[in-house]
Amino acid sequence: MAKNNILKQLRQCFTEIITEKDGRAGISPLEFIINLVFSYLGDTKNSSLENIRRQMKNQVGLNISRSAFWERLSRNRLKQFLKLSIAQLLKKLTTTVICDELAKKLKVVGIFIVDSCIFTLWDGAKCDFPGVSTTAGIKWHTCLDALSGKTQSFELSSSSTHDRNFFPDLETLRSKLVIMDLGYWDFNLLHAIKEVGGFFLSRIKSGAVIYITEIVQGRISQKYIGASLLSVPIQRKRSDIIEVMIEKVCASGTLNCRAIGFWNPCEKCYHWYLTNLEAPAHLIYPLYRLRWQIELVFKAVKQSLNANRLTSNNSNIIESLLLASIAAHLASHTILNLAIPHLTKMKQLAISVQRTAKIAALLASDFINFLVHGGKKNIEILANKIALFADEIFDPNYRHRESSLARIHRLLETLI
């Protein structure tokens, strides 16, 4: 019964938004969009618009001409349908939290990762989507829940747009830890997060001027209190952790927090992290490594869901193809929701987003049949297929190769 409800809820995310019947076309809007989302998944280099059209013809068993296909794909209506469907997926599809005790031990109610990913476009799209390192590009801004893998929010922009413009609403970060890279570096932002009752964790940007107010641990002389942190000479190569309290006066107020340094043996220097989280210093770097999860999401969407093959100069088509890949990624969480309850804790901690995306690509036809036609039979077929691949969504080497979540779980187990 539970699996039926999960799958029915997935279908409602599309059917409540998209028209199921359309007398003007042989392929209804619902059928067209579901096929667009799922029919061209998989590790293939042949994901041109023409190939998508052929796969759609093969799946639905109806003819759709090149002109009719391009016309429907380029319409603003399709883009709006996809945006609304994604909004429903974000709202309705709850995702099982893999390790809730992590947040409790860190004294936060969630761990969010904020980042963006650039998708290179053809040069002809430069007017609508000007690039930075490339002529044209579109950027996906997203916020990810590290403990469930669920996407909290998303926005699309040209790749030349600064990440800071699409930072999540600060009120949503209350009592949560947000992990971010240097693209969001801003002392005023860090101060604002702290003011609303949130927690932050970020690398310290080279050249940042912040002053030491207290030395908590590490072999660093007391004479450097009051000095700029990054200007302090650390003469010998040390592998111990350094923790200091710092102060920074910015436009919005005075920021007081912790700066923690970890020795990097490859670069022969300390990497510094800034946080207001009250957690043992040795946990800070493993926590920051959770940020890699969002990079794996981007990689999965690019490789298995074909978001890196936006083969058009038309702005509506570009956005629609990327939105279709994002919708497929969100829908793939149904696989996790059905499989996670049957996995051990260590297997849950080793779940791979990339493996889940590959399973979604393998089950694309089953997803299409169920989402378009519904019915008890199609539900059973899809649910049974997902159960069949439940042991394929986690890293088989999890006993020998610790995931970032597993490492944090192990380290937190030692805390009282």
JOZIZI-V799976 format. One line per field, one symbol per residue. ss: DSSP state (@ for helix, = for strand, . for the rest). phi: phi as a letter, one per 30 degrees, with the letter a starting at -180 (. if undefined). burial: + if it has 9 or more other C-alpha atoms within 8 Angstrom, else -. Layout:
ss->???
phi->???
burial->???
This chain:
ss->.@@@@@@@@@@@@@@.............@@@@@@@@@@..........@@@@@@@@@@@@.....@@@@@@@@..@@@@@@@@@@@@@@@@@.......@@@@@@@....==========..@@@....=.....==========.....========....@@@@...@@@@...====.@@@..@@@@@@@@@...=====.......=======....@@@...=@@@..........=========..============....=======......@@@@@@@@@@@@@@@@@@@@@@...........@@@@@@@@@@@@@@@@@.@@@@@@@@@@..@@@@@.=.@@@@@@@@@@.@@@@@@@@@@..@@@@@@@@@@@@@.@@@.=.........@@@@@@@@@....
phi->.ddddddddddddcddccddbbddbdcdeddddedddcdcdjdbcccdedddddddedddibdbdddddddddcddedddedddddeddddcddbdddbdddddddibclbcccabbccdcdedcdddbdccdbdbaccccbbcddcbidddaabcadddddeedbdeeeddceiccccbcddcdaddddddddddjcbbbbdcddjdcbcdcacdajdbdddddjddedcddcdcdbcddcbbcbbbdbdckcccacbbcbdcddchadccbcacdcbeeddddeddddeddddddedddddcciddbcdacddddedddddddddddddddeddddceeccdeddddcdcdddddddeddceddddedddcijdddddddddddddcedccbddcddcbddddddddddddddd
burial->---+-++-+++-+++-++++-+----++++++++++++++++----+---+++-+++-+---------+---+++--++-++++++-+++-++-+--+---++++--+++++++++-+++++--++--++++--++++++++++++++-+++++--++++--+------+--+++++++++++++-++-+++++-+++++++++-----++++-+--+-----++-++++----------++++++++-+---++-++++++++------++++++------++++++-++--+-+++++++++++++-++++-++++++++++++++++++++++++++------+++++++++++++++-++++++++++-+---++-+++-+++-++-++++--+---++++++++-++----
